[in-house]
Amino acid sequence: MSFPFAKEQDIFISAPCGQLQAVIHQGDDTGHFAAQNLLVIICHPHPVHGGTMDNKVVTTLMRTYRD
């Protein structure tokens, strides 16, 4: 997933079960939360139950906090 106006970085975190993929999105300096030191962690539904990072709820929450 890519948003041309956001700074985005894919990372992988080592875990006992293997590699966990994460995406860091950094909004621009003009967004609602730009003046705050805000960190939000959004987890998607479990993959065994069909969850992905592209889940509609996950992406909507990400855009809400990023913008």
C-alpha positions as CSV (number, residue, x, y, z in Angstrom):
1,M,0.0,0.0,0.0
2,S,1.5,3.3,-0.9
3,F,0.4,6.9,-0.4
4,P,2.4,9.4,-2.5
5,F,2.1,12.2,0.0
6,A,3.2,10.3,3.1
7,K,6.6,9.1,4.1
8,E,6.4,5.3,4.2
9,Q,8.9,2.7,5.3
10,D,8.5,-1.1,5.2
11,I,10.3,-2.9,8.1
12,F,10.6,-6.5,9.3
13,I,10.7,-7.4,13.0
14,S,12.3,-10.7,14.0
15,A,10.0,-12.8,16.2
16,P,9.9,-16.4,17.4
17,C,7.3,-17.2,14.7
18,G,9.4,-15.7,11.9
19,Q,9.5,-12.2,10.4
20,L,6.7,-9.8,11.2
21,Q,6.1,-7.2,8.5
22,A,5.2,-3.6,9.6
23,V,4.8,-0.3,7.7
24,I,5.7,3.0,9.2
25,H,3.7,5.9,7.8
26,Q,4.7,9.5,8.7
27,G,2.3,12.2,7.9
28,D,3.2,15.6,6.6
29,D,3.8,18.6,8.9
30,T,0.4,20.1,8.3
31,G,-1.9,17.3,9.5
32,H,-4.2,17.5,12.5
33,F,-1.8,15.6,14.7
34,A,1.4,17.1,13.3
35,A,2.2,19.2,16.3
36,Q,1.8,16.3,18.7
37,N,4.4,13.6,19.4
38,L,2.0,10.8,18.5
39,L,2.7,7.2,18.0
40,V,-0.2,4.9,16.9
41,I,0.1,1.1,16.5
42,I,-2.6,-0.5,14.5
43,C,-2.8,-4.2,14.3
44,H,-4.7,-6.0,11.6
45,P,-7.0,-9.0,12.2
46,H,-5.3,-12.4,12.5
47,P,-4.1,-13.8,9.1
48,V,-5.6,-17.2,9.9
49,H,-9.0,-15.5,9.8
50,G,-8.3,-13.6,6.6
51,G,-6.7,-10.5,8.1
52,T,-4.2,-8.5,6.1
53,M,-2.5,-5.1,6.4
54,D,-4.7,-3.9,3.6
55,N,-7.8,-4.4,5.7
56,K,-10.3,-1.5,5.2
57,V,-10.5,-0.7,8.9
58,V,-6.7,-0.7,9.3
59,T,-6.2,1.6,6.3
60,T,-9.0,3.9,7.4
61,L,-7.5,4.2,10.9
62,M,-4.0,4.8,9.5
63,R,-5.3,7.6,7.2
64,T,-7.2,9.2,10.1
65,Y,-4.1,9.4,12.3
66,R,-1.7,10.2,9.5
67,D,-3.7,13.0,8.0
